[in-house]
């Protein structure tokens, strides 16, 4: 029987690729739904369609980071490149941090540093940043 290394993890590049692929798939789906929606509204006036388009654009830009973190969170939960209790080096918004993974949600990963501080790292950063690596 072959022994399985319990510390074997999926490469973060694969997670980053899947996160980008999923993000683009969401964009394509949203564009297709939007195009269908526009055809259904062809009876409305140009001013109404322009208003709907501007509102959609504003909502899309506002939700971009949130959706990116959500998609990256789903990728991290599915592929588990790290697990609770693993120690990681990551370039967080506060700079280079080393800490233990305390929780992983759909939007962010929570690290507990050696000096007992909690650092919230967005999942889009955890999935895409090349400096994230396990510490032995």
ChimeraX commands (.cxc) that place a marker at each C-alpha (Angstrom):
marker #1 position 0.00,0.00,0.00 radius 0.5
marker #1 position 1.30,3.43,-0.87 radius 0.5
marker #1 position 1.58,6.03,1.86 radius 0.5
marker #1 position -0.22,9.31,1.24 radius 0.5
marker #1 position 1.43,12.50,2.45 radius 0.5
marker #1 position -1.19,14.33,4.49 radius 0.5
marker #1 position 0.62,17.62,3.84 radius 0.5
marker #1 position 0.38,17.29,0.05 radius 0.5
marker #1 position -1.48,20.31,-1.31 radius 0.5
marker #1 position -2.61,21.54,-4.69 radius 0.5
marker #1 position -0.39,24.12,-6.33 radius 0.5
marker #1 position -1.56,27.70,-5.77 radius 0.5
marker #1 position -1.08,28.39,-9.48 radius 0.5
marker #1 position -3.85,25.90,-10.23 radius 0.5
marker #1 position -6.11,27.64,-7.73 radius 0.5
marker #1 position -5.27,31.02,-9.27 radius 0.5
marker #1 position -6.05,29.69,-12.74 radius 0.5
marker #1 position -9.38,28.24,-11.61 radius 0.5
marker #1 position -10.31,31.49,-9.87 radius 0.5
marker #1 position -9.61,33.49,-13.04 radius 0.5
marker #1 position -11.43,30.96,-15.21 radius 0.5
marker #1 position -14.46,31.08,-12.93 radius 0.5
marker #1 position -14.40,34.87,-12.88 radius 0.5
marker #1 position -14.36,35.02,-16.69 radius 0.5
marker #1 position -17.16,32.45,-16.87 radius 0.5
marker #1 position -19.26,34.67,-14.60 radius 0.5
marker #1 position -18.53,37.65,-16.85 radius 0.5
marker #1 position -19.55,35.70,-19.98 radius 0.5
marker #1 position -22.73,34.47,-18.29 radius 0.5
marker #1 position -23.56,37.98,-17.09 radius 0.5
marker #1 position -22.97,39.41,-20.58 radius 0.5
marker #1 position -25.20,36.75,-22.17 radius 0.5
marker #1 position -27.95,37.38,-19.63 radius 0.5
marker #1 position -27.58,41.13,-20.12 radius 0.5
marker #1 position -27.77,40.79,-23.92 radius 0.5
marker #1 position -30.93,38.72,-23.60 radius 0.5
marker #1 position -32.33,41.31,-21.19 radius 0.5
marker #1 position -31.61,44.14,-23.66 radius 0.5
marker #1 position -33.45,42.32,-26.45 radius 0.5
marker #1 position -36.44,41.88,-24.17 radius 0.5
marker #1 position -36.42,45.60,-23.39 radius 0.5
marker #1 position -36.14,46.77,-27.00 radius 0.5
marker #1 position -39.60,48.33,-26.73 radius 0.5
marker #1 position -38.41,50.82,-24.11 radius 0.5
marker #1 position -37.05,54.21,-25.01 radius 0.5
marker #1 position -33.38,55.03,-25.39 radius 0.5
marker #1 position -33.32,57.03,-22.14 radius 0.5
marker #1 position -34.65,54.07,-20.13 radius 0.5
marker #1 position -32.15,51.68,-21.69 radius 0.5
marker #1 position -29.30,54.11,-21.04 radius 0.5
marker #1 position -30.35,54.43,-17.40 radius 0.5
marker #1 position -30.56,50.66,-16.96 radius 0.5
marker #1 position -27.14,50.29,-18.60 radius 0.5
marker #1 position -25.53,52.88,-16.34 radius 0.5
marker #1 position -27.04,51.30,-13.22 radius 0.5
marker #1 position -25.80,47.87,-14.32 radius 0.5
marker #1 position -22.33,49.25,-14.94 radius 0.5
marker #1 position -22.19,50.92,-11.52 radius 0.5
marker #1 position -23.41,47.79,-9.72 radius 0.5
marker #1 position -20.92,45.66,-11.66 radius 0.5
marker #1 position -17.95,47.82,-10.70 radius 0.5
marker #1 position -19.12,48.03,-7.09 radius 0.5
marker #1 position -19.45,44.24,-6.79 radius 0.5
marker #1 position -16.24,43.35,-8.62 radius 0.5
marker #1 position -14.01,42.94,-5.53 radius 0.5
marker #1 position -16.72,41.19,-3.54 radius 0.5
marker #1 position -17.40,38.71,-6.34 radius 0.5
marker #1 position -13.67,38.17,-6.85 radius 0.5
marker #1 position -13.22,37.31,-3.17 radius 0.5
marker #1 position -16.27,35.04,-3.27 radius 0.5
marker #1 position -15.03,33.14,-6.32 radius 0.5
marker #1 position -11.53,32.82,-4.86 radius 0.5
marker #1 position -13.06,31.63,-1.56 radius 0.5
marker #1 position -14.99,28.91,-3.37 radius 0.5
marker #1 position -11.78,27.83,-5.15 radius 0.5
marker #1 position -9.85,27.74,-1.88 radius 0.5
marker #1 position -12.58,25.73,-0.16 radius 0.5
marker #1 position -12.80,23.25,-3.05 radius 0.5
marker #1 position -9.09,22.70,-3.67 radius 0.5
marker #1 position -7.77,23.30,-0.14 radius 0.5
marker #1 position -4.21,24.43,-0.89 radius 0.5
marker #1 position -3.94,24.96,2.87 radius 0.5
marker #1 position -6.03,23.95,5.84 radius 0.5
marker #1 position -6.86,25.23,9.30 radius 0.5
marker #1 position -3.77,25.16,11.48 radius 0.5
marker #1 position -1.25,25.47,8.61 radius 0.5
marker #1 position 1.38,28.19,8.98 radius 0.5
marker #1 position 1.69,30.48,5.98 radius 0.5
marker #1 position 3.81,33.36,4.74 radius 0.5
marker #1 position 1.57,35.78,2.90 radius 0.5
marker #1 position 1.86,39.36,1.72 radius 0.5
marker #1 position -1.22,40.80,3.40 radius 0.5
marker #1 position -2.56,44.37,3.21 radius 0.5
marker #1 position -0.46,45.09,6.32 radius 0.5
marker #1 position 2.75,43.73,4.75 radius 0.5
marker #1 position 4.51,40.36,4.94 radius 0.5
marker #1 position 2.85,38.26,7.63 radius 0.5
marker #1 position 3.55,34.79,8.98 radius 0.5
marker #1 position 0.70,33.19,10.81 radius 0.5
marker #1 position -1.50,30.21,11.43 radius 0.5
marker #1 position -4.71,29.82,9.43 radius 0.5
marker #1 position -7.48,30.33,11.97 radius 0.5
marker #1 position -10.51,30.41,9.67 radius 0.5
marker #1 position -11.41,30.38,6.00 radius 0.5
marker #1 position -14.66,31.93,4.83 radius 0.5
marker #1 position -15.99,32.69,1.36 radius 0.5
marker #1 position -14.70,36.27,1.55 radius 0.5
marker #1 position -11.50,36.19,3.58 radius 0.5
marker #1 position -8.92,34.09,5.40 radius 0.5
marker #1 position -8.07,34.88,9.02 radius 0.5
marker #1 position -4.45,34.43,10.15 radius 0.5
marker #1 position -3.21,34.51,13.75 radius 0.5
marker #1 position 0.33,35.91,13.83 radius 0.5
marker #1 position 3.10,34.92,16.24 radius 0.5
marker #1 position 2.46,38.05,18.31 radius 0.5
marker #1 position -1.21,37.00,18.66 radius 0.5
marker #1 position -2.65,39.53,16.19 radius 0.5
marker #1 position -5.42,38.55,13.81 radius 0.5
marker #1 position -4.89,39.50,10.16 radius 0.5
marker #1 position -7.77,39.41,7.69 radius 0.5
marker #1 position -6.54,38.57,4.17 radius 0.5
marker #1 position -8.98,38.77,1.23 radius 0.5
marker #1 position -9.34,35.43,-0.55 radius 0.5
marker #1 position -8.55,36.96,-3.92 radius 0.5
marker #1 position -5.11,37.79,-2.51 radius 0.5
marker #1 position -4.72,34.33,-0.95 radius 0.5
marker #1 position -5.58,32.62,-4.24 radius 0.5
marker #1 position -3.54,34.81,-6.56 radius 0.5
marker #1 position -0.48,35.97,-4.65 radius 0.5
marker #1 position 2.65,34.00,-5.45 radius 0.5
marker #1 position 4.27,34.61,-2.03 radius 0.5
marker #1 position 1.73,32.44,-0.21 radius 0.5
marker #1 position 3.55,29.30,0.84 radius 0.5
marker #1 position 3.40,26.75,3.60 radius 0.5
marker #1 position 5.89,26.96,6.43 radius 0.5
marker #1 position 7.23,23.65,7.75 radius 0.5
marker link #1:1,2 radius 0.2
marker link #1:2,3 radius 0.2
marker link #1:3,4 radius 0.2
marker link #1:4,5 radius 0.2
marker link #1:5,6 radius 0.2
marker link #1:6,7 radius 0.2
marker link #1:7,8 radius 0.2
marker link #1:8,9 radius 0.2
marker link #1:9,10 radius 0.2
marker link #1:10,11 radius 0.2
marker link #1:11,12 radius 0.2
marker link #1:12,13 radius 0.2
marker link #1:13,14 radius 0.2
marker link #1:14,15 radius 0.2
marker link #1:15,16 radius 0.2
marker link #1:16,17 radius 0.2
marker link #1:17,18 radius 0.2
marker link #1:18,19 radius 0.2
marker link #1:19,20 radius 0.2
marker link #1:20,21 radius 0.2
marker link #1:21,22 radius 0.2
marker link #1:22,23 radius 0.2
marker link #1:23,24 radius 0.2
marker link #1:24,25 radius 0.2
marker link #1:25,26 radius 0.2
marker link #1:26,27 radius 0.2
marker link #1:27,28 radius 0.2
marker link #1:28,29 radius 0.2
marker link #1:29,30 radius 0.2
marker link #1:30,31 radius 0.2
marker link #1:31,32 radius 0.2
marker link #1:32,33 radius 0.2
marker link #1:33,34 radius 0.2
marker link #1:34,35 radius 0.2
marker link #1:35,36 radius 0.2
marker link #1:36,37 radius 0.2
marker link #1:37,38 radius 0.2
marker link #1:38,39 radius 0.2
marker link #1:39,40 radius 0.2
marker link #1:40,41 radius 0.2
marker link #1:41,42 radius 0.2
marker link #1:42,43 radius 0.2
marker link #1:43,44 radius 0.2
marker link #1:44,45 radius 0.2
marker link #1:45,46 radius 0.2
marker link #1:46,47 radius 0.2
marker link #1:47,48 radius 0.2
marker link #1:48,49 radius 0.2
marker link #1:49,50 radius 0.2
marker link #1:50,51 radius 0.2
marker link #1:51,52 radius 0.2
marker link #1:52,53 radius 0.2
marker link #1:53,54 radius 0.2
marker link #1:54,55 radius 0.2
marker link #1:55,56 radius 0.2
marker link #1:56,57 radius 0.2
marker link #1:57,58 radius 0.2
marker link #1:58,59 radius 0.2
marker link #1:59,60 radius 0.2
marker link #1:60,61 radius 0.2
marker link #1:61,62 radius 0.2
marker link #1:62,63 radius 0.2
marker link #1:63,64 radius 0.2
marker link #1:64,65 radius 0.2
marker link #1:65,66 radius 0.2
marker link #1:66,67 radius 0.2
marker link #1:67,68 radius 0.2
marker link #1:68,69 radius 0.2
marker link #1:69,70 radius 0.2
marker link #1:70,71 radius 0.2
marker link #1:71,72 radius 0.2
marker link #1:72,73 radius 0.2
marker link #1:73,74 radius 0.2
marker link #1:74,75 radius 0.2
marker link #1:75,76 radius 0.2
marker link #1:76,77 radius 0.2
marker link #1:77,78 radius 0.2
marker link #1:78,79 radius 0.2
marker link #1:79,80 radius 0.2
marker link #1:80,81 radius 0.2
marker link #1:81,82 radius 0.2
marker link #1:82,83 radius 0.2
marker link #1:83,84 radius 0.2
marker link #1:84,85 radius 0.2
marker link #1:85,86 radius 0.2
marker link #1:86,87 radius 0.2
marker link #1:87,88 radius 0.2
marker link #1:88,89 radius 0.2
marker link #1:89,90 radius 0.2
marker link #1:90,91 radius 0.2
marker link #1:91,92 radius 0.2
marker link #1:92,93 radius 0.2
marker link #1:93,94 radius 0.2
marker link #1:94,95 radius 0.2
marker link #1:95,96 radius 0.2
marker link #1:96,97 radius 0.2
marker link #1:97,98 radius 0.2
marker link #1:98,99 radius 0.2
marker link #1:99,100 radius 0.2
marker link #1:100,101 radius 0.2
marker link #1:101,102 radius 0.2
marker link #1:102,103 radius 0.2
marker link #1:103,104 radius 0.2
marker link #1:104,105 radius 0.2
marker link #1:105,106 radius 0.2
marker link #1:106,107 radius 0.2
marker link #1:107,108 radius 0.2
marker link #1:108,109 radius 0.2
marker link #1:109,110 radius 0.2
marker link #1:110,111 radius 0.2
marker link #1:111,112 radius 0.2
marker link #1:112,113 radius 0.2
marker link #1:113,114 radius 0.2
marker link #1:114,115 radius 0.2
marker link #1:115,116 radius 0.2
marker link #1:116,117 radius 0.2
marker link #1:117,118 radius 0.2
marker link #1:118,119 radius 0.2
marker link #1:119,120 radius 0.2
marker link #1:120,121 radius 0.2
marker link #1:121,122 radius 0.2
marker link #1:122,123 radius 0.2
marker link #1:123,124 radius 0.2
marker link #1:124,125 radius 0.2
marker link #1:125,126 radius 0.2
marker link #1:126,127 radius 0.2
marker link #1:127,128 radius 0.2
marker link #1:128,129 radius 0.2
marker link #1:129,130 radius 0.2
marker link #1:130,131 radius 0.2
marker link #1:131,132 radius 0.2
marker link #1:132,133 radius 0.2
marker link #1:133,134 radius 0.2
marker link #1:134,135 radius 0.2
marker link #1:135,136 radius 0.2
view
